[in-house]
Each structure stands twice: as structure tokens, then as C-alpha cells.
Amino acid sequence: MLNPTMSIGNVTVEIRDHVMLIGLDRVPKRNAFDLEMYRALAAAYGELHRNPDLRCGVLFAHGEHFTGGIDLAEWTPFLQQGRFPELPAGAIDPLGLDERNRLRKPVAMAVQGICLTIGLELLLAADIRVAAANARFAQLEIKRGIFPVGGATVRLLQEIGWGNAMRYLLTGDEFTAAEALRLGLVQEIVEPGKELARAVEIAQTVAAQSPLGVQATLASARLARTHGDVAAIRRLLPDLVPLLSSEDATEGLQSFVERRAAKFKGR
């Protein structure tokens, strides 16, 4: 169990009620992802995944910039072997590439300044995204003679369409927060400095809902994305049945009858 506020490697963790705030903290290096940061972030996701008191995560970064991308010198030996760096026991890959072992709770993400390569792929793996007006994005691996392997080639076209995705994947060009909003890549733009507070506000709203309902909704939507509409539709009623006998469902109905806010327990 994590303390309410602590650091793991280059990542800070703060617990606010049922929300976990996870902050990248390698400010002098523009939050470049070295192996320590990647593993620390994965460990934090693992705690969010397992802890029944936590209902939603918020990923953000300390300093002026979200991230300048991966520390390529540290990552190259692993990539040359065709694999990602190994993770500690109980960790969850924050890129969400393994559907069998993916974080089952939603993550809101707050972005400011530059957000490059793995930063954009973390954004694509997140569920709700808030950007500061000064945020700038780029998937620039092709400028380094490689290509994105953290999910961008799959998820960016799902999010913004083929032509729009190829426009930025094949050029490595930078785009602004305003363009990200136009494309649907982020859901809100706020004044610089207010992105974290807004993401936390959204996460707290999510955390006030039934955890069982939230996780079932997320799982259903992900199933549709990865396996198609038919597979997801087939699971709708079967996955609803166990929820109907939960304490949360009883509380939801009772709160409706009594015209009050529900107090969900996640069981």
C-alpha cells in the first residue's frame, strides 16, 4: 500500500480520496523517459490497478514540459532485441499494449509544454485528456530513422482518422493543442497551469460514480475497439447481470428513489 504522498524513482504519487495523482519528475531533463521513470510509472499503475480504494488515475508532469520523449541511449539495447524493458513484479505497462494485463481503471491525463514520442503514446493510452494551451505534440521517431512502437501507429489513426494520422506520423511534424482539440485527440484546452486541476476535477467526478460500472464501461469500450462491435455487443447483457446484484446497483437505485447523491463502495 502506498503512502498518501511519496516518490518512486522519478515519479511522484499522491492519493486524494479515491484518485491517484501520478507525476513525472525528471524536470532538469524535460522529463525524458529513462528506464527508471518507465518502471516507476509502471509500478504506480500496478498499485492503481490493484488497490480497491483507488478508482481513477491522473497522469501529469512536473515542470514546464510533459516529456521530451524517451532517453534513446538507455532504451536502444532493449529495442535492438525486439523487446521492451522488463518491469518489476506487479507493474502494469502504462502504454497498455498487453490487453491481457491492462490497467482496468480509467486515467485522465494533463499535458503542458512539449509532449513528444512516448508522451503522445501515453496520451493515446489515456482515457480523458486535458491540454494546456501551450502544449505541443509530435511523433517524431521517423526523424531518428525508426518508427513508433508504443501504440501510435494503431491508436492515432483510431482517434483522428487515417489521413490525419499519416499527416503527423509520416512527417514527424509538431502540432499544437488547438490542432489536437480540433482532431479530437484532447477533450479540453485550459490556460497553462490549470491543466492538472482540471484533470483532477474530471477524475474526481469519475471516482464519484460506481467503480463497478466505470470499469465495466471501460472494458466494454475497449473490447469494441480491439475486437469489434459484434464482440462487444455480445458481452453487453452477460456483463451487466453480475452488476445488477451488486451493492452499488442497490445503492444506485435507492439514491434515485431518495433523490440524493449515491455513495458507492465498489462492491
PAKOLKE-790489 format. One record per atom (N, C-alpha, C): residue in three letters; x negated, y, z. Coordinates in steps of 0.1 Angstrom, whole numbers, padded with zeros to 4 digits, always signed. Example, Ala and Ser with C-alpha at 12.3 -4.5 7.8 and 13.67 -1.06 7.14 Angstrom:
REM PAKOLKE-790489
Ala-0132-0057+0078;Ala-0123-0045+0078;Ala-0132-0033+0078;Ser-0128-0022+0071;Ser-0137-0011+0071;Ser-0129+0000+0079;
***
This chain:
REM PAKOLKE-790489
Met-0009-0012+0000;Met+0000+0000+0000;Met-0009+0012+0000;Leu-0006+0022-0009;Leu-0014+0034-0010;Leu-0010+0044+0001;Asn-0019+0052+0005;Asn-0016+0063+0014;Asn-0008+0074+0006;Pro+0000+0083+0013;Pro+0008+0093+0006;Pro-0001+0101-0004;Thr-0013+0105+0000;Thr-0022+0112-0009;Thr-0036+0106-0008;Met-0042+0103-0019;Met-0055+0097-0019;Met-0061+0097-0033;Ser-0074+0093-0034;Ser-0081+0093-0047;Ser-0086+0079-0050;Ile-0085+0075-0062;Ile-0090+0062-0067;Ile-0099+0065-0078;Gly-0112+0065-0076;Gly-0122+0068-0087;Gly-0119+0082-0091;Asn-0117+0084-0104;Asn-0114+0097-0110;Asn-0099+0100-0111;Val-0091+0094-0103;Val-0077+0096-0103;Val-0072+0099-0089;Thr-0063+0109-0088;Thr-0056+0112-0076;Thr-0042+0106-0076;Val-0038+0102-0064;Val-0025+0096-0063;Val-0017+0103-0051;Glu-0005+0108-0054;Glu+0003+0114-0043;Glu+0017+0108-0044;Ile+0022+0105-0032;Ile+0036+0100-0031;Ile+0045+0110-0026;Arg+0055+0114-0034;Arg+0066+0123-0030;Arg+0079+0116-0030;Asp+0083+0111-0018;Asp+0095+0103-0017;Asp+0094+0091-0026;His+0102+0089-0036;His+0101+0077-0044;His+0093+0080-0057;Val+0086+0091-0058;Val+0079+0094-0071;Val+0064+0093-0068;Met+0056+0087-0077;Met+0042+0087-0076;Met+0036+0096-0086;Leu+0028+0106-0081;Leu+0021+0115-0090;Leu+0007+0110-0092;Ile+0003+0108-0104;Ile-0010+0103-0108;Ile-0017+0113-0116;Gly-0029+0118-0111;Gly-0036+0129-0117;Gly-0050+0125-0122;Leu-0053+0127-0134;Leu-0066+0126-0140;Leu-0075+0136-0134;Asp-0087+0133-0128;Asp-0095+0142-0121;Asp-0110+0140-0124;Arg-0113+0144-0136;Arg-0127+0145-0141;Arg-0129+0158-0148;Val-0126+0169-0141;Val-0124+0182-0147;Val-0137+0187-0154;Pro-0149+0185-0148;Pro-0161+0190-0155;Pro-0163+0184-0168;Lys-0158+0172-0171;Lys-0159+0166-0184;Lys-0146+0166-0192;Arg-0138+0176-0189;Arg-0125+0177-0196;Arg-0117+0165-0195;Asn-0118+0158-0183;Asn-0111+0146-0181;Asn-0113+0135-0191;Ala-0125+0135-0196;Ala-0129+0124-0206;Ala-0127+0110-0199;Phe-0121+0101-0206;Phe-0119+0088-0200;Phe-0131+0079-0200;Asp-0138+0078-0189;Asp-0148+0068-0187;Asp-0142+0056-0182;Leu-0149+0045-0180;Leu-0143+0032-0176;Leu-0137+0033-0162;Glu-0144+0041-0154;Glu-0139+0042-0140;Glu-0125+0049-0140;Met-0123+0059-0148;Met-0110+0065-0149;Met-0099+0056-0154;Tyr-0103+0049-0165;Tyr-0093+0039-0171;Tyr-0089+0029-0161;Arg-0098+0023-0154;Arg-0095+0013-0144;Arg-0087+0018-0132;Ala-0091+0030-0128;Ala-0084+0037-0117;Ala-0069+0040-0120;Leu-0067+0044-0133;Leu-0054+0047-0137;Leu-0046+0034-0138;Ala-0052+0024-0143;Ala-0045+0011-0144;Ala-0042+0005-0130;Ala-0050+0008-0120;Ala-0047+0003-0107;Ala-0036+0011-0101;Ala-0035+0024-0104;Ala-0024+0032-0099;Ala-0011+0027-0105;Tyr-0011+0024-0118;Tyr+0001+0019-0125;Tyr+0005+0006-0119;Gly-0005-0002-0115;Gly-0001-0015-0109;Gly+0006-0013-0095;Glu+0002-0003-0088;Glu+0009+0000-0075;Glu+0023+0005-0078;Leu+0024+0014-0087;Leu+0037+0019-0091;Leu+0046+0007-0095;His+0041-0002-0103;His+0049-0014-0108;His+0054-0022-0096;Arg+0045-0025-0086;Arg+0049-0034-0076;Arg+0056-0028-0064;Asn+0053-0016-0060;Asn+0059-0010-0048;Asn+0074-0008-0049;Pro+0082-0014-0041;Pro+0096-0013-0042;Pro+0101+0001-0038;Asp+0093+0009-0031;Asp+0097+0022-0027;Asp+0095+0033-0038;Leu+0087+0029-0048;Leu+0084+0038-0059;Leu+0094+0036-0071;Arg+0100+0046-0076;Arg+0110+0045-0087;Arg+0106+0051-0100;Cys+0096+0061-0099;Cys+0092+0068-0112;Cys+0078+0073-0110;Gly+0071+0074-0121;Gly+0058+0080-0120;Gly+0057+0093-0128;Val+0047+0101-0124;Val+0044+0113-0132;Val+0029+0113-0135;Leu+0025+0113-0147;Leu+0011+0113-0151;Leu+0008+0127-0155;Phe-0003+0133-0149;Phe-0007+0146-0152;Phe-0022+0147-0152;Ala-0028+0159-0154;Ala-0043+0160-0153;Ala-0046+0173-0145;His-0056+0172-0137;His-0061+0184-0131;His-0070+0193-0141;Gly-0071+0205-0138;Gly-0079+0214-0146;Gly-0071+0220-0158;Glu-0079+0226-0167;Glu-0073+0233-0179;Glu-0068+0223-0190;His-0074+0211-0190;His-0071+0202-0202;His-0066+0189-0197;Phe-0058+0182-0205;Phe-0053+0169-0201;Phe-0065+0159-0203;Thr-0070+0158-0215;Thr-0082+0150-0217;Thr-0088+0153-0231;Gly-0101+0152-0231;Gly-0108+0153-0244;Gly-0110+0140-0251;Gly-0104+0129-0245;Gly-0105+0116-0252;Gly-0113+0107-0244;Ile-0117+0096-0250;Ile-0125+0085-0243;Ile-0140+0089-0243;Asp-0147+0084-0233;Asp-0161+0085-0233;Asp-0166+0074-0242;Leu-0168+0077-0255;Leu-0171+0067-0265;Leu-0183+0059-0262;Ala-0193+0065-0256;Ala-0205+0057-0254;Ala-0203+0045-0244;Glu-0194+0048-0234;Glu-0191+0037-0225;Glu-0181+0026-0231;Trp-0172+0031-0239;Trp-0162+0022-0245;Trp-0167+0013-0257;Thr-0177+0019-0264;Thr-0181+0012-0276;Thr-0186-0002-0275;Pro-0193-0006-0264;Pro-0197-0020-0263;Pro-0185-0030-0262;Phe-0174-0025-0255;Phe-0163-0034-0254;Phe-0155-0034-0268;Leu-0154-0023-0274;Leu-0147-0022-0287;Leu-0154-0030-0298;Gln-0167-0030-0297;Gln-0175-0038-0307;Gln-0172-0053-0305;Gln-0168-0057-0293;Gln-0165-0071-0290;Gln-0150-0074-0293;Gly-0143-0064-0298;Gly-0129-0066-0301;Gly-0120-0067-0289;Arg-0123-0060-0278;Arg-0115-0061-0266;Arg-0115-0048-0258;Phe-0106-0047-0249;Phe-0105-0035-0240;Phe-0113-0039-0228;Pro-0118-0029-0221;Pro-0125-0031-0208;Pro-0116-0039-0198;Glu-0122-0048-0191;Glu-0114-0056-0181;Glu-0109-0047-0170;Leu-0097-0051-0165;Leu-0091-0043-0155;Leu-0091-0051-0141;Pro-0090-0044-0130;Pro-0090-0050-0117;Pro-0077-0058-0115;Ala-0078-0068-0106;Ala-0066-0076-0103;Ala-0054-0068-0099;Gly-0043-0071-0105;Gly-0030-0064-0102;Gly-0028-0051-0109;Ala-0038-0047-0118;Ala-0036-0035-0126;Ala-0027-0037-0137;Ile-0021-0026-0142;Ile-0013-0026-0154;Ile-0019-0016-0164;Asp-0020-0021-0177;Asp-0026-0013-0187;Asp-0017-0001-0189;Pro-0022+0011-0187;Pro-0014+0023-0189;Pro-0010+0026-0203;Leu-0017+0020-0213;Leu-0013+0021-0227;Leu-0001+0012-0231;Gly+0002+0003-0222;Gly+0014-0005-0224;Gly+0014-0014-0236;Leu+0002-0019-0240;Leu+0001-0027-0252;Leu+0005-0042-0250;Asp+0005-0046-0238;Asp+0009-0060-0235;Asp+0024-0060-0230;Glu+0033-0063-0238;Glu+0047-0063-0234;Glu+0050-0073-0223;Arg+0042-0083-0221;Arg+0044-0093-0211;Arg+0040-0088-0197;Asn+0032-0078-0197;Asn+0027-0072-0184;Asn+0027-0057-0185;Arg+0039-0052-0187;Arg+0040-0037-0189;Arg+0047-0031-0177;Leu+0043-0019-0174;Leu+0050-0012-0163;Leu+0065-0012-0164;Arg+0072-0016-0154;Arg+0086-0017-0155;Arg+0094-0005-0150;Lys+0087+0005-0146;Lys+0093+0018-0142;Lys+0089+0029-0151;Pro+0098+0039-0152;Pro+0096+0050-0161;Pro+0085+0059-0157;Val+0078+0066-0167;Val+0068+0076-0164;Val+0071+0088-0172;Ala+0071+0100-0164;Ala+0072+0113-0171;Ala+0057+0118-0172;Met+0054+0125-0182;Met+0041+0130-0184;Met+0040+0145-0186;Ala+0031+0152-0179;Ala+0029+0166-0181;Ala+0015+0169-0188;Val+0015+0177-0198;Val+0003+0179-0206;Val+0000+0193-0208;Gln-0013+0197-0206;Gln-0017+0210-0209;Gln-0030+0210-0216;Gly-0034+0221-0223;Gly-0047+0222-0229;Gly-0048+0212-0240;Ile-0061+0207-0242;Ile-0063+0197-0252;Ile-0059+0183-0247;Cys-0053+0175-0256;Cys-0048+0162-0254;Cys-0052+0153-0266;Leu-0064+0147-0265;Leu-0069+0140-0277;Leu-0070+0125-0275;Thr-0069+0118-0286;Thr-0071+0104-0288;Thr-0063+0096-0277;Ile-0069+0091-0267;Ile-0062+0083-0257;Ile-0052+0091-0250;Gly-0054+0104-0249;Gly-0044+0113-0243;Gly-0030+0112-0250;Leu-0031+0113-0264;Leu-0019+0112-0272;Leu-0013+0098-0271;Glu-0021+0088-0270;Glu-0016+0074-0269;Glu-0010+0072-0256;Leu-0015+0078-0245;Leu-0008+0077-0232;Leu+0005+0085-0233;Leu+0006+0096-0240;Leu+0018+0103-0242;Leu+0029+0094-0249;Leu+0024+0087-0259;Leu+0033+0078-0266;Leu+0038+0066-0258;Ala+0030+0062-0248;Ala+0034+0051-0239;Ala+0043+0056-0228;Ala+0043+0069-0225;Ala+0052+0075-0215;Ala+0066+0076-0220;Asp+0075+0079-0211;Asp+0089+0078-0214;Asp+0096+0092-0216;Ile+0091+0102-0208;Ile+0096+0116-0209;Ile+0084+0125-0209;Arg+0083+0135-0218;Arg+0071+0143-0219;Arg+0074+0157-0219;Val+0066+0164-0210;Val+0067+0179-0209;Val+0053+0185-0213;Ala+0053+0195-0221;Ala+0041+0201-0225;Ala+0040+0216-0222;Ala+0029+0220-0217;Ala+0026+0234-0216;Ala+0025+0241-0230;Ala+0029+0253-0231;Ala+0029+0260-0244;Ala+0015+0260-0250;Asn+0004+0259-0242;Asn-0009+0259-0247;Asn-0015+0245-0251;Ala-0006+0235-0250;Ala-0011+0221-0253;Ala-0014+0220-0268;Arg-0025+0212-0270;Arg-0029+0209-0284;Arg-0033+0194-0285;Phe-0028+0188-0296;Phe-0029+0174-0297;Phe-0037+0170-0310;Ala-0044+0159-0309;Ala-0050+0153-0321;Ala-0053+0139-0319;Gln-0051+0131-0330;Gln-0055+0117-0330;Gln-0067+0116-0340;Leu-0079+0119-0335;Leu-0090+0122-0345;Leu-0100+0111-0346;Glu-0096+0099-0344;Glu-0106+0088-0345;Glu-0112+0087-0359;Ile-0104+0090-0369;Ile-0109+0088-0383;Ile-0121+0098-0385;Lys-0122+0108-0377;Lys-0133+0118-0378;Lys-0146+0112-0372;Arg-0144+0101-0365;Arg-0156+0094-0359;Arg-0158+0080-0366;Gly-0152+0078-0377;Gly-0154+0066-0385;Gly-0147+0054-0380;Ile-0137+0056-0371;Ile-0129+0044-0366;Ile-0114+0047-0368;Phe-0106+0040-0361;Phe-0091+0043-0362;Phe-0085+0040-0348;Pro-0074+0046-0345;Pro-0068+0044-0331;Pro-0064+0030-0329;Val-0067+0025-0317;Val-0064+0011-0313;Val-0056+0011-0300;Gly-0051+0022-0295;Gly-0044+0023-0283;Gly-0029+0024-0285;Gly-0024+0022-0297;Gly-0010+0022-0299;Gly-0005+0033-0309;Ala-0013+0042-0312;Ala-0009+0054-0320;Ala-0004+0049-0334;Thr-0010+0040-0341;Thr-0006+0036-0354;Thr+0007+0029-0354;Val+0012+0024-0343;Val+0025+0018-0342;Val+0035+0028-0337;Arg+0032+0035-0326;Arg+0042+0043-0319;Arg+0044+0056-0325;Leu+0034+0062-0330;Leu+0036+0076-0336;Leu+0046+0076-0347;Leu+0045+0066-0356;Leu+0055+0065-0367;Leu+0069+0062-0362;Gln+0070+0054-0351;Gln+0083+0052-0345;Gln+0089+0065-0339;Glu+0080+0073-0334;Glu+0085+0085-0327;Glu+0088+0096-0338;Ile+0080+0098-0348;Ile+0082+0110-0356;Ile+0083+0107-0371;Gly+0084+0094-0375;Gly+0086+0090-0388;Gly+0073+0088-0396;Trp+0073+0081-0407;Trp+0061+0077-0414;Trp+0053+0089-0419;Gly+0060+0098-0427;Gly+0052+0109-0433;Gly+0046+0118-0423;Asn+0054+0121-0412;Asn+0048+0130-0402;Asn+0037+0123-0395;Ala+0038+0110-0392;Ala+0027+0103-0385;Ala+0015+0102-0394;Met+0016+0099-0407;Met+0005+0098-0415;Met-0002+0112-0417;Arg+0006+0122-0417;Arg+0001+0136-0418;Arg-0010+0138-0408;Tyr-0008+0133-0395;Tyr-0018+0136-0385;Tyr-0028+0124-0383;Leu-0023+0112-0385;Leu-0032+0100-0383;Leu-0043+0100-0394;Leu-0040+0104-0406;Leu-0049+0103-0417;Leu-0058+0115-0419;Thr-0054+0126-0412;Thr-0062+0138-0413;Thr-0070+0141-0401;Gly-0065+0136-0389;Gly-0071+0139-0377;Gly-0069+0154-0373;Asp-0060+0161-0380;Asp-0057+0175-0377;Asp-0051+0177-0363;Glu-0053+0188-0358;Glu-0048+0192-0345;Glu-0034+0198-0347;Phe-0024+0196-0338;Phe-0011+0202-0338;Phe-0008+0208-0325;Thr+0001+0217-0325;Thr+0005+0225-0313;Thr+0016+0219-0305;Ala+0019+0224-0293;Ala+0030+0220-0285;Ala+0043+0223-0293;Ala+0044+0234-0300;Ala+0056+0238-0307;Ala+0059+0227-0318;Glu+0048+0223-0325;Glu+0050+0213-0335;Glu+0054+0199-0329;Ala+0048+0196-0317;Ala+0052+0184-0310;Ala+0066+0184-0307;Leu+0071+0195-0302;Leu+0086+0196-0299;Leu+0094+0195-0311;Arg+0090+0201-0322;Arg+0098+0200-0335;Arg+0099+0186-0339;Leu+0088+0178-0338;Leu+0088+0164-0342;Leu+0094+0155-0333;Gly+0097+0159-0321;Gly+0104+0151-0311;Gly+0094+0143-0302;Leu+0081+0147-0303;Leu+0071+0140-0296;Leu+0071+0144-0281;Val+0075+0156-0278;Val+0077+0161-0264;Val+0091+0166-0263;Gln+0096+0165-0251;Gln+0110+0169-0249;Gln+0112+0183-0244;Glu+0102+0189-0238;Glu+0103+0203-0233;Glu+0089+0210-0234;Ile+0090+0223-0236;Ile+0078+0231-0235;Ile+0080+0241-0224;Val+0070+0243-0216;Val+0072+0253-0205;Val+0059+0262-0205;Glu+0060+0272-0197;Glu+0048+0281-0195;Glu+0037+0273-0189;Pro+0024+0276-0194;Pro+0013+0269-0188;Pro+0013+0271-0173;Gly+0010+0260-0166;Gly+0010+0260-0151;Gly+0023+0255-0145;Lys+0033+0254-0154;Lys+0046+0249-0148;Lys+0050+0235-0153;Glu+0041+0229-0161;Glu+0044+0216-0167;Glu+0045+0205-0157;Leu+0037+0205-0147;Leu+0037+0195-0136;Leu+0050+0196-0128;Ala+0053+0208-0124;Ala+0066+0209-0116;Ala+0078+0205-0123;Arg+0078+0208-0136;Arg+0090+0204-0144;Arg+0090+0188-0146;Ala+0079+0182-0148;Ala+0079+0168-0150;Ala+0083+0161-0137;Val+0078+0167-0125;Val+0082+0161-0112;Val+0097+0163-0110;Glu+0102+0174-0114;Glu+0117+0176-0113;Glu+0125+0166-0120;Ile+0121+0163-0132;Ile+0127+0153-0140;Ile+0126+0139-0134;Ala+0113+0136-0129;Ala+0111+0123-0123;Ala+0119+0121-0110;Gln+0121+0132-0103;Gln+0130+0131-0091;Gln+0144+0129-0094;Thr+0149+0134-0105;Thr+0162+0131-0110;Thr+0164+0117-0114;Val+0154+0111-0121;Val+0154+0097-0124;Val+0154+0089-0112;Ala+0145+0092-0102;Ala+0144+0085-0090;Ala+0157+0085-0081;Ala+0165+0094-0083;Ala+0178+0095-0075;Ala+0188+0086-0081;Gln+0186+0080-0093;Gln+0196+0071-0099;Gln+0193+0057-0093;Ser+0201+0047-0097;Ser+0199+0033-0093;Ser+0187+0028-0099;Pro+0177+0024-0091;Pro+0165+0018-0096;Pro+0167+0006-0105;Leu+0177-0002-0101;Leu+0180-0014-0109;Leu+0186-0010-0123;Gly+0194+0000-0123;Gly+0200+0005-0136;Gly+0189+0011-0144;Val+0181+0019-0138;Val+0170+0026-0146;Val+0161+0016-0152;Gln+0157+0006-0145;Gln+0147-0004-0150;Gln+0154-0013-0161;Ala+0167-0016-0159;Ala+0174-0024-0169;Ala+0176-0015-0182;Thr+0178-0003-0181;Thr+0180+0006-0192;Thr+0166+0007-0200;Leu+0155+0009-0193;Leu+0142+0009-0199;Leu+0139-0004-0206;Ala+0142-0015-0200;Ala+0139-0028-0206;Ala+0147-0030-0218;Ser+0160-0026-0218;Ser+0168-0028-0230;Ser+0163-0019-0241;Ala+0160-0007-0239;Ala+0155+0002-0249;Ala+0142-0003-0255;Arg+0133-0008-0247;Arg+0120-0014-0251;Arg+0122-0026-0260;Leu+0132-0035-0256;Leu+0135-0047-0263;Leu+0139-0043-0277;Ala+0148-0033-0278;Ala+0153-0028-0291;Ala+0141-0023-0300;Arg+0132-0016-0294;Arg+0121-0011-0301;Arg+0111-0022-0306;Thr+0108-0031-0298;Thr+0098-0042-0301;Thr+0104-0053-0309;His+0117-0057-0306;His+0122-0069-0312;His+0135-0066-0321;Gly+0139-0054-0321;Gly+0150-0050-0330;Gly+0164-0049-0323;Asp+0173-0043-0330;Asp+0186-0040-0324;Asp+0194-0053-0320;Val+0193-0063-0329;Val+0201-0075-0327;Val+0196-0082-0314;Ala+0183-0083-0311;Ala+0178-0089-0299;Ala+0183-0082-0287;Ala+0182-0068-0288;Ala+0186-0060-0276;Ala+0201-0061-0273;Ile+0209-0061-0284;Ile+0224-0062-0282;Ile+0228-0075-0276;Arg+0221-0086-0280;Arg+0224-0099-0274;Arg+0222-0100-0259;Arg+0213-0091-0254;Arg+0210-0091-0240;Arg+0218-0082-0231;Leu+0226-0073-0238;Leu+0233-0063-0230;Leu+0242-0069-0219;Leu+0252-0077-0222;Leu+0261-0082-0212;Leu+0254-0092-0203;Pro+0246-0101-0208;Pro+0239-0110-0198;Pro+0230-0103-0188;Asp+0224-0092-0192;Asp+0216-0085-0183;Asp+0224-0075-0173;Leu+0236-0072-0177;Leu+0245-0064-0169;Leu+0251-0073-0157;Val+0253-0085-0160;Val+0260-0094-0150;Val+0254-0093-0136;Pro+0240-0096-0135;Pro+0235-0096-0121;Pro+0235-0082-0115;Leu+0235-0071-0123;Leu+0236-0058-0117;Leu+0249-0056-0110;Leu+0260-0061-0116;Leu+0273-0059-0111;Leu+0275-0065-0097;Ser+0267-0074-0093;Ser+0268-0080-0079;Ser+0258-0074-0070;Ser+0251-0063-0074;Ser+0241-0057-0065;Ser+0247-0047-0056;Glu+0239-0044-0045;Glu+0243-0034-0036;Glu+0244-0020-0043;Asp+0235-0018-0052;Asp+0236-0005-0059;Asp+0249-0003-0067;Ala+0253-0013-0073;Ala+0266-0012-0081;Ala+0278-0010-0071;Thr+0278-0016-0060;Thr+0288-0014-0050;Thr+0287+0001-0045;Glu+0275+0006-0042;Glu+0274+0019-0038;Glu+0278+0029-0049;Gly+0274+0026-0061;Gly+0278+0035-0072;Gly+0293+0037-0073;Leu+0300+0026-0072;Leu+0315+0026-0073;Leu+0320+0034-0061;Gln+0315+0031-0049;Gln+0320+0037-0037;Gln+0318+0052-0037;Ser+0306+0056-0042;Ser+0303+0070-0042;Ser+0312+0077-0052;Phe+0316+0070-0063;Phe+0326+0076-0073;Phe+0339+0078-0066;Val+0344+0068-0059;Val+0357+0069-0052;Val+0357+0080-0042;Glu+0346+0081-0034;Glu+0345+0091-0024;Glu+0340+0105-0028;Arg+0337+0106-0041;Arg+0333+0118-0047;Arg+0321+0124-0040;Arg+0310+0116-0039;Arg+0298+0121-0033;Arg+0286+0115-0041;Ala+0274+0120-0038;Ala+0262+0115-0044;Ala+0259+0101-0039;Ala+0255+0092-0048;Ala+0252+0079-0044;Ala+0238+0078-0037;Lys+0237+0069-0028;Lys+0224+0066-0021;Lys+0220+0052-0024;Phe+0212+0051-0035;Phe+0208+0038-0040;Phe+0196+0033-0032;Lys+0195+0019-0031;Lys+0185+0013-0023;Lys+0176+0004-0032;Gly+0180+0002-0045;Gly+0172-0007-0053;Gly+0174-0021-0051;Arg+0186-0025-0046;Arg+0189-0039-0044;Arg+0204-0042-0045;
***
